[in-house]
Structures are given as C-alpha cells and as structure tokens.
Amino acid sequence: MSDTELLPPSIDPKTKAIGIRRVTGRNEASTRSVMMVRDHVVITDEKGTNTGPTPLEMALSSLVGCEGVIINRCAEAMNFEYTGVDMEADGEVDQRGSRGVQGVRPYFNWVKMRIRVHTEESEERFERLIRNVEYRCPVMNLFRSADVTLDVRWERVAP
C-alpha cells in the first residue's frame, strides 16, 4: 500500500501514547471464568454450564468489535458517510490442539469475515476505507501475526 493511500495519523506520531488495558478474573475450578473489565462483568464458559461465550468466541467478538471501532475512526477521518455495518465472523479450530495433541495449534486455523457497509460512497473511496481499516485494526493484525488465514469479504450495500 502506498503512503498516499494511508490516512494521516490522528495522533502526533512522535509522541508515545502508551495505554495499559487491565482485566481481572476468577475461575473456580470449572470451565467458567468471570472477568472484570473496568465496570463490566464478562463471563466466558465452555459448553459445561453454558453461562457465556467460549474464550475463542470472545476472540471473534473482539475482532468484530475492533473492526467496528476502526471503521468508524477511518470513516470520520475520510468524511466517509455510512449508516451502519453488519459483520459476521466464523473461525475453524481443531479442538485437539487445546487438548494437548502435539503439532495441532490450539487456536484458529482460519477466520472468515463478512463486512457489509451501508453506504452510497464510491467504490474508490470504499476501497480506501478497507485498506486503512485492515492496516489499522489491532485485533485483525493480531490474528495475522498468529498466522491465522483471514478471508475478509467486504460489501458495499445501499443504506
């Protein structure tokens, strides 16, 4: 991607802006964990008691949520008009990995996303939005760095 396609930073690039995120949690010898994130209670669980999404479902939720934030930030920087975004994500996991089988990774093999942006903007501006979102999204880039195959399908739909 050329420098002219990238949006300028929305922060002084020469001044560090380090942020610390904190989560506390408790697990009482089961598949269920209860976490506190600021003032929010987050529960994860496997299929045992089914009181919350699994941790890997939460990872997919983080990806979808992060895409939403970064789409909004890039759209604001571009004066890109849209009325909403519909997103879905599916990920394949070989459960043998988290159960200790050597050579099988315990996280996603692939993730497929569908992102439908409700906009009347041109295809050219839509493509620029996509490039900048995929460049900036922290969670998407975590998945990429973990060598998870990402198949992201963007669609521009009328509002």
Rosetta constraint file for C-alpha pairs under 8 A:
AtomPair CA 1 CA 5 HARMONIC 6.63 0.50
AtomPair CA 1 CA 6 HARMONIC 7.58 0.50
AtomPair CA 1 CA 131 HARMONIC 7.86 0.50
AtomPair CA 2 CA 6 HARMONIC 6.98 0.50
AtomPair CA 5 CA 128 HARMONIC 6.54 0.50
AtomPair CA 5 CA 131 HARMONIC 7.81 0.50
AtomPair CA 5 CA 132 HARMONIC 7.76 0.50
AtomPair CA 6 CA 128 HARMONIC 7.94 0.50
AtomPair CA 6 CA 131 HARMONIC 7.74 0.50
AtomPair CA 6 CA 132 HARMONIC 6.03 0.50
AtomPair CA 7 CA 74 HARMONIC 7.70 0.50
AtomPair CA 7 CA 77 HARMONIC 7.38 0.50
AtomPair CA 7 CA 78 HARMONIC 7.72 0.50
AtomPair CA 7 CA 132 HARMONIC 6.84 0.50
AtomPair CA 9 CA 13 HARMONIC 6.86 0.50
AtomPair CA 10 CA 77 HARMONIC 7.87 0.50
AtomPair CA 22 CA 37 HARMONIC 6.73 0.50
AtomPair CA 22 CA 38 HARMONIC 7.66 0.50
AtomPair CA 23 CA 35 HARMONIC 6.51 0.50
AtomPair CA 23 CA 36 HARMONIC 5.74 0.50
AtomPair CA 23 CA 37 HARMONIC 5.02 0.50
AtomPair CA 23 CA 38 HARMONIC 7.53 0.50
AtomPair CA 24 CA 35 HARMONIC 5.38 0.50
AtomPair CA 24 CA 36 HARMONIC 5.30 0.50
AtomPair CA 24 CA 37 HARMONIC 6.95 0.50
AtomPair CA 25 CA 33 HARMONIC 6.62 0.50
AtomPair CA 25 CA 34 HARMONIC 5.44 0.50
AtomPair CA 25 CA 35 HARMONIC 3.98 0.50
AtomPair CA 25 CA 36 HARMONIC 6.24 0.50
AtomPair CA 26 CA 33 HARMONIC 5.60 0.50
AtomPair CA 26 CA 34 HARMONIC 5.42 0.50
AtomPair CA 26 CA 35 HARMONIC 6.45 0.50
AtomPair CA 27 CA 31 HARMONIC 7.66 0.50
AtomPair CA 27 CA 32 HARMONIC 6.21 0.50
AtomPair CA 27 CA 33 HARMONIC 4.51 0.50
AtomPair CA 27 CA 34 HARMONIC 6.62 0.50
AtomPair CA 28 CA 32 HARMONIC 7.42 0.50
AtomPair CA 28 CA 33 HARMONIC 7.36 0.50
AtomPair CA 31 CA 44 HARMONIC 7.98 0.50
AtomPair CA 31 CA 45 HARMONIC 5.34 0.50
AtomPair CA 31 CA 46 HARMONIC 5.55 0.50
AtomPair CA 31 CA 48 HARMONIC 6.58 0.50
AtomPair CA 31 CA 49 HARMONIC 7.94 0.50
AtomPair CA 32 CA 43 HARMONIC 7.09 0.50
AtomPair CA 32 CA 44 HARMONIC 5.69 0.50
AtomPair CA 32 CA 45 HARMONIC 4.23 0.50
AtomPair CA 32 CA 46 HARMONIC 6.80 0.50
AtomPair CA 32 CA 49 HARMONIC 7.57 0.50
AtomPair CA 32 CA 51 HARMONIC 7.49 0.50
AtomPair CA 32 CA 52 HARMONIC 7.93 0.50
AtomPair CA 33 CA 43 HARMONIC 5.77 0.50
AtomPair CA 33 CA 44 HARMONIC 5.40 0.50
AtomPair CA 33 CA 45 HARMONIC 6.41 0.50
AtomPair CA 34 CA 41 HARMONIC 6.90 0.50
AtomPair CA 34 CA 42 HARMONIC 5.85 0.50
AtomPair CA 34 CA 43 HARMONIC 4.59 0.50
AtomPair CA 34 CA 44 HARMONIC 6.65 0.50
AtomPair CA 35 CA 41 HARMONIC 5.77 0.50
AtomPair CA 35 CA 42 HARMONIC 5.00 0.50
AtomPair CA 35 CA 43 HARMONIC 6.16 0.50
AtomPair CA 36 CA 40 HARMONIC 5.61 0.50
AtomPair CA 36 CA 41 HARMONIC 4.84 0.50
AtomPair CA 36 CA 42 HARMONIC 6.17 0.50
AtomPair CA 37 CA 41 HARMONIC 6.46 0.50
AtomPair CA 37 CA 42 HARMONIC 7.17 0.50
AtomPair CA 43 CA 51 HARMONIC 7.12 0.50
AtomPair CA 43 CA 52 HARMONIC 5.31 0.50
AtomPair CA 43 CA 53 HARMONIC 7.28 0.50
AtomPair CA 44 CA 51 HARMONIC 7.13 0.50
AtomPair CA 44 CA 52 HARMONIC 4.70 0.50
AtomPair CA 44 CA 53 HARMONIC 5.11 0.50
AtomPair CA 44 CA 54 HARMONIC 5.21 0.50
AtomPair CA 44 CA 55 HARMONIC 5.78 0.50
AtomPair CA 44 CA 58 HARMONIC 7.70 0.50
AtomPair CA 45 CA 49 HARMONIC 7.00 0.50
AtomPair CA 45 CA 50 HARMONIC 5.79 0.50
AtomPair CA 45 CA 51 HARMONIC 5.97 0.50
AtomPair CA 45 CA 52 HARMONIC 5.08 0.50
AtomPair CA 45 CA 53 HARMONIC 5.75 0.50
AtomPair CA 45 CA 54 HARMONIC 4.98 0.50
AtomPair CA 45 CA 55 HARMONIC 7.12 0.50
AtomPair CA 46 CA 50 HARMONIC 6.11 0.50
AtomPair CA 46 CA 52 HARMONIC 7.65 0.50
AtomPair CA 46 CA 53 HARMONIC 7.06 0.50
AtomPair CA 46 CA 54 HARMONIC 5.05 0.50
AtomPair CA 46 CA 55 HARMONIC 7.82 0.50
AtomPair CA 47 CA 54 HARMONIC 7.78 0.50
AtomPair CA 53 CA 57 HARMONIC 5.76 0.50
AtomPair CA 53 CA 58 HARMONIC 6.35 0.50
AtomPair CA 54 CA 58 HARMONIC 6.29 0.50
AtomPair CA 55 CA 59 HARMONIC 6.32 0.50
AtomPair CA 56 CA 60 HARMONIC 6.43 0.50
AtomPair CA 56 CA 107 HARMONIC 7.73 0.50
AtomPair CA 57 CA 61 HARMONIC 6.13 0.50
AtomPair CA 58 CA 62 HARMONIC 6.04 0.50
AtomPair CA 59 CA 63 HARMONIC 6.35 0.50
AtomPair CA 60 CA 64 HARMONIC 6.30 0.50
AtomPair CA 60 CA 89 HARMONIC 6.50 0.50
AtomPair CA 60 CA 90 HARMONIC 7.58 0.50
AtomPair CA 60 CA 91 HARMONIC 7.58 0.50
AtomPair CA 61 CA 65 HARMONIC 6.00 0.50
AtomPair CA 62 CA 66 HARMONIC 5.85 0.50
AtomPair CA 62 CA 139 HARMONIC 6.93 0.50
AtomPair CA 63 CA 67 HARMONIC 6.14 0.50
AtomPair CA 63 CA 139 HARMONIC 5.38 0.50
AtomPair CA 63 CA 140 HARMONIC 6.17 0.50
AtomPair CA 64 CA 68 HARMONIC 6.39 0.50
AtomPair CA 64 CA 87 HARMONIC 6.59 0.50
AtomPair CA 64 CA 88 HARMONIC 7.16 0.50
AtomPair CA 64 CA 89 HARMONIC 7.11 0.50
AtomPair CA 65 CA 69 HARMONIC 6.46 0.50
AtomPair CA 66 CA 70 HARMONIC 6.18 0.50
AtomPair CA 66 CA 137 HARMONIC 6.52 0.50
AtomPair CA 66 CA 138 HARMONIC 7.31 0.50
AtomPair CA 66 CA 139 HARMONIC 6.41 0.50
AtomPair CA 67 CA 71 HARMONIC 5.88 0.50
AtomPair CA 67 CA 133 HARMONIC 7.21 0.50
AtomPair CA 67 CA 137 HARMONIC 6.25 0.50
AtomPair CA 67 CA 140 HARMONIC 7.74 0.50
AtomPair CA 68 CA 72 HARMONIC 6.25 0.50
AtomPair CA 68 CA 85 HARMONIC 7.44 0.50
AtomPair CA 69 CA 73 HARMONIC 6.29 0.50
AtomPair CA 70 CA 74 HARMONIC 6.02 0.50
AtomPair CA 70 CA 133 HARMONIC 5.78 0.50
AtomPair CA 70 CA 136 HARMONIC 7.00 0.50
AtomPair CA 70 CA 137 HARMONIC 6.00 0.50
AtomPair CA 71 CA 75 HARMONIC 5.91 0.50
AtomPair CA 71 CA 129 HARMONIC 7.43 0.50
AtomPair CA 71 CA 133 HARMONIC 5.83 0.50
AtomPair CA 72 CA 76 HARMONIC 6.12 0.50
AtomPair CA 73 CA 77 HARMONIC 6.31 0.50
AtomPair CA 74 CA 78 HARMONIC 6.16 0.50
AtomPair CA 74 CA 80 HARMONIC 7.97 0.50
AtomPair CA 74 CA 129 HARMONIC 6.51 0.50
AtomPair CA 74 CA 132 HARMONIC 6.85 0.50
AtomPair CA 74 CA 133 HARMONIC 6.59 0.50
AtomPair CA 75 CA 79 HARMONIC 5.76 0.50
AtomPair CA 75 CA 80 HARMONIC 4.57 0.50
AtomPair CA 75 CA 81 HARMONIC 6.91 0.50
AtomPair CA 75 CA 82 HARMONIC 7.99 0.50
AtomPair CA 75 CA 129 HARMONIC 6.84 0.50
AtomPair CA 76 CA 80 HARMONIC 6.29 0.50
AtomPair CA 78 CA 129 HARMONIC 7.91 0.50
AtomPair CA 80 CA 121 HARMONIC 7.04 0.50
AtomPair CA 80 CA 125 HARMONIC 7.71 0.50
AtomPair CA 81 CA 119 HARMONIC 6.36 0.50
AtomPair CA 81 CA 120 HARMONIC 7.49 0.50
AtomPair CA 81 CA 121 HARMONIC 6.77 0.50
AtomPair CA 82 CA 117 HARMONIC 6.96 0.50
AtomPair CA 82 CA 118 HARMONIC 5.53 0.50
AtomPair CA 82 CA 119 HARMONIC 4.44 0.50
AtomPair CA 82 CA 120 HARMONIC 7.28 0.50
AtomPair CA 82 CA 121 HARMONIC 7.81 0.50
AtomPair CA 82 CA 159 HARMONIC 7.56 0.50
AtomPair CA 83 CA 117 HARMONIC 7.88 0.50
AtomPair CA 83 CA 118 HARMONIC 5.57 0.50
AtomPair CA 83 CA 119 HARMONIC 6.41 0.50
AtomPair CA 83 CA 159 HARMONIC 6.30 0.50
AtomPair CA 84 CA 117 HARMONIC 6.19 0.50
AtomPair CA 84 CA 118 HARMONIC 5.40 0.50
AtomPair CA 84 CA 119 HARMONIC 7.89 0.50
AtomPair CA 84 CA 159 HARMONIC 7.85 0.50
AtomPair CA 85 CA 115 HARMONIC 6.79 0.50
AtomPair CA 85 CA 116 HARMONIC 5.47 0.50
AtomPair CA 85 CA 117 HARMONIC 4.54 0.50
AtomPair CA 85 CA 118 HARMONIC 6.03 0.50
AtomPair CA 86 CA 114 HARMONIC 7.97 0.50
AtomPair CA 86 CA 115 HARMONIC 5.86 0.50
AtomPair CA 86 CA 116 HARMONIC 5.07 0.50
AtomPair CA 86 CA 117 HARMONIC 6.67 0.50
AtomPair CA 87 CA 113 HARMONIC 7.09 0.50
AtomPair CA 87 CA 114 HARMONIC 5.59 0.50
AtomPair CA 87 CA 115 HARMONIC 4.58 0.50
AtomPair CA 87 CA 116 HARMONIC 6.34 0.50
AtomPair CA 88 CA 113 HARMONIC 5.63 0.50
AtomPair CA 88 CA 114 HARMONIC 5.40 0.50
AtomPair CA 88 CA 115 HARMONIC 6.82 0.50
AtomPair CA 89 CA 111 HARMONIC 6.72 0.50
AtomPair CA 89 CA 112 HARMONIC 5.62 0.50
AtomPair CA 89 CA 113 HARMONIC 4.39 0.50
AtomPair CA 89 CA 114 HARMONIC 6.60 0.50
AtomPair CA 90 CA 111 HARMONIC 5.57 0.50
AtomPair CA 90 CA 112 HARMONIC 5.28 0.50
AtomPair CA 90 CA 113 HARMONIC 6.54 0.50
AtomPair CA 91 CA 108 HARMONIC 6.03 0.50
AtomPair CA 91 CA 109 HARMONIC 7.33 0.50
AtomPair CA 91 CA 110 HARMONIC 5.61 0.50
AtomPair CA 91 CA 111 HARMONIC 4.20 0.50
AtomPair CA 91 CA 112 HARMONIC 6.33 0.50
AtomPair CA 92 CA 108 HARMONIC 5.45 0.50
AtomPair CA 92 CA 109 HARMONIC 5.59 0.50
AtomPair CA 92 CA 110 HARMONIC 5.54 0.50
AtomPair CA 92 CA 111 HARMONIC 6.56 0.50
AtomPair CA 93 CA 106 HARMONIC 7.24 0.50
AtomPair CA 93 CA 107 HARMONIC 5.93 0.50
AtomPair CA 93 CA 108 HARMONIC 4.78 0.50
AtomPair CA 93 CA 109 HARMONIC 5.92 0.50
AtomPair CA 93 CA 110 HARMONIC 7.81 0.50
AtomPair CA 94 CA 104 HARMONIC 7.19 0.50
AtomPair CA 94 CA 105 HARMONIC 7.46 0.50
AtomPair CA 94 CA 106 HARMONIC 7.03 0.50
AtomPair CA 94 CA 107 HARMONIC 7.65 0.50
AtomPair CA 94 CA 108 HARMONIC 7.66 0.50
AtomPair CA 94 CA 109 HARMONIC 7.66 0.50
AtomPair CA 95 CA 99 HARMONIC 6.57 0.50
AtomPair CA 95 CA 106 HARMONIC 6.87 0.50
AtomPair CA 96 CA 100 HARMONIC 6.44 0.50
AtomPair CA 96 CA 101 HARMONIC 5.45 0.50
AtomPair CA 96 CA 104 HARMONIC 6.54 0.50
AtomPair CA 96 CA 106 HARMONIC 7.32 0.50
AtomPair CA 97 CA 101 HARMONIC 5.32 0.50
AtomPair CA 97 CA 102 HARMONIC 7.11 0.50
AtomPair CA 97 CA 103 HARMONIC 7.60 0.50
AtomPair CA 97 CA 104 HARMONIC 4.59 0.50
AtomPair CA 97 CA 105 HARMONIC 4.83 0.50
AtomPair CA 97 CA 106 HARMONIC 3.95 0.50
AtomPair CA 97 CA 107 HARMONIC 7.36 0.50
AtomPair CA 98 CA 105 HARMONIC 7.44 0.50
AtomPair CA 98 CA 106 HARMONIC 4.50 0.50
AtomPair CA 98 CA 107 HARMONIC 7.64 0.50
AtomPair CA 99 CA 106 HARMONIC 7.89 0.50
AtomPair CA 105 CA 109 HARMONIC 7.78 0.50
AtomPair CA 108 CA 148 HARMONIC 6.16 0.50
AtomPair CA 109 CA 148 HARMONIC 5.48 0.50
AtomPair CA 109 CA 149 HARMONIC 6.45 0.50
AtomPair CA 110 CA 148 HARMONIC 5.18 0.50
AtomPair CA 110 CA 149 HARMONIC 4.45 0.50
AtomPair CA 110 CA 150 HARMONIC 5.89 0.50
AtomPair CA 110 CA 151 HARMONIC 7.71 0.50
AtomPair CA 111 CA 148 HARMONIC 6.95 0.50
AtomPair CA 111 CA 149 HARMONIC 6.23 0.50
AtomPair CA 111 CA 150 HARMONIC 5.07 0.50
AtomPair CA 111 CA 151 HARMONIC 6.32 0.50
AtomPair CA 112 CA 150 HARMONIC 5.94 0.50
AtomPair CA 112 CA 151 HARMONIC 4.67 0.50
AtomPair CA 112 CA 152 HARMONIC 5.81 0.50
AtomPair CA 112 CA 153 HARMONIC 7.87 0.50
AtomPair CA 113 CA 150 HARMONIC 7.66 0.50
AtomPair CA 113 CA 151 HARMONIC 6.20 0.50
AtomPair CA 113 CA 152 HARMONIC 4.65 0.50
AtomPair CA 113 CA 153 HARMONIC 6.07 0.50
AtomPair CA 114 CA 152 HARMONIC 5.96 0.50
AtomPair CA 114 CA 153 HARMONIC 4.84 0.50
AtomPair CA 114 CA 154 HARMONIC 6.02 0.50
AtomPair CA 114 CA 155 HARMONIC 7.70 0.50
AtomPair CA 115 CA 152 HARMONIC 7.42 0.50
AtomPair CA 115 CA 153 HARMONIC 6.15 0.50
AtomPair CA 115 CA 154 HARMONIC 4.79 0.50
AtomPair CA 115 CA 155 HARMONIC 6.16 0.50
AtomPair CA 116 CA 154 HARMONIC 5.91 0.50
AtomPair CA 116 CA 155 HARMONIC 4.67 0.50
AtomPair CA 116 CA 156 HARMONIC 5.91 0.50
AtomPair CA 116 CA 157 HARMONIC 6.56 0.50
AtomPair CA 117 CA 154 HARMONIC 7.55 0.50
AtomPair CA 117 CA 155 HARMONIC 6.16 0.50
AtomPair CA 117 CA 156 HARMONIC 5.09 0.50
AtomPair CA 117 CA 157 HARMONIC 6.02 0.50
AtomPair CA 118 CA 156 HARMONIC 6.10 0.50
AtomPair CA 118 CA 157 HARMONIC 4.85 0.50
AtomPair CA 118 CA 158 HARMONIC 5.40 0.50
AtomPair CA 118 CA 159 HARMONIC 4.62 0.50
AtomPair CA 119 CA 156 HARMONIC 6.38 0.50
AtomPair CA 119 CA 157 HARMONIC 6.08 0.50
AtomPair CA 119 CA 158 HARMONIC 5.54 0.50
AtomPair CA 119 CA 159 HARMONIC 5.57 0.50
AtomPair CA 120 CA 156 HARMONIC 7.96 0.50
AtomPair CA 120 CA 157 HARMONIC 7.58 0.50
AtomPair CA 120 CA 158 HARMONIC 5.97 0.50
AtomPair CA 120 CA 159 HARMONIC 7.12 0.50
AtomPair CA 121 CA 125 HARMONIC 6.46 0.50
AtomPair CA 121 CA 126 HARMONIC 6.53 0.50
AtomPair CA 122 CA 126 HARMONIC 6.15 0.50
AtomPair CA 123 CA 127 HARMONIC 6.07 0.50
AtomPair CA 123 CA 156 HARMONIC 7.93 0.50
AtomPair CA 124 CA 128 HARMONIC 6.40 0.50
AtomPair CA 125 CA 129 HARMONIC 6.23 0.50
AtomPair CA 126 CA 130 HARMONIC 6.31 0.50
AtomPair CA 126 CA 156 HARMONIC 7.45 0.50
AtomPair CA 127 CA 131 HARMONIC 6.28 0.50
AtomPair CA 128 CA 132 HARMONIC 6.29 0.50
AtomPair CA 129 CA 133 HARMONIC 6.10 0.50
AtomPair CA 130 CA 134 HARMONIC 6.10 0.50
AtomPair CA 130 CA 154 HARMONIC 7.78 0.50
AtomPair CA 131 CA 135 HARMONIC 6.12 0.50
AtomPair CA 132 CA 136 HARMONIC 6.09 0.50
AtomPair CA 133 CA 137 HARMONIC 5.78 0.50
AtomPair CA 134 CA 140 HARMONIC 7.05 0.50
AtomPair CA 134 CA 141 HARMONIC 7.76 0.50
AtomPair CA 135 CA 141 HARMONIC 7.73 0.50
AtomPair CA 136 CA 141 HARMONIC 7.84 0.50
AtomPair CA 137 CA 141 HARMONIC 6.21 0.50
AtomPair CA 138 CA 142 HARMONIC 6.22 0.50
AtomPair CA 139 CA 143 HARMONIC 6.39 0.50
AtomPair CA 140 CA 144 HARMONIC 6.30 0.50
AtomPair CA 141 CA 145 HARMONIC 5.99 0.50
AtomPair CA 142 CA 146 HARMONIC 6.25 0.50
AtomPair CA 143 CA 147 HARMONIC 6.53 0.50
AtomPair CA 143 CA 148 HARMONIC 5.44 0.50
AtomPair CA 143 CA 150 HARMONIC 7.88 0.50
AtomPair CA 144 CA 148 HARMONIC 5.52 0.50
AtomPair CA 144 CA 149 HARMONIC 7.10 0.50
AtomPair CA 144 CA 150 HARMONIC 7.24 0.50
